[in-house]
Amino acid sequence: MCHDRMDGEEIALTHEYMATMLGVRRSSVTEALHILEGEHFIYSHRGLVIVRNRTSLEAFAADAYDAPGVSGRSWPDLGQLSLVAVQ
């Protein structure tokens, strides 16, 4: 979901920060990233995750990714609106 909100394939996040966001142990994040690397969906290295195969990553996540209100696809596109226009 971070990838949805960024340009490019690189996401600068530490395992510790991901664990805090998800409410899990850091070691659980490391294990999950190793699985995703083993499937060649991502490349992970000290504070950096690079998405290698977005389509397969989405398929692997299945319903957990495309849940209403969760994925970037269901978020409204505000485009170039100013903050004044949004209020």
Order of alpha helices (4+ residues) and beta strands (2+ residues): beta-alpha-alpha-beta-beta-alpha-alpha
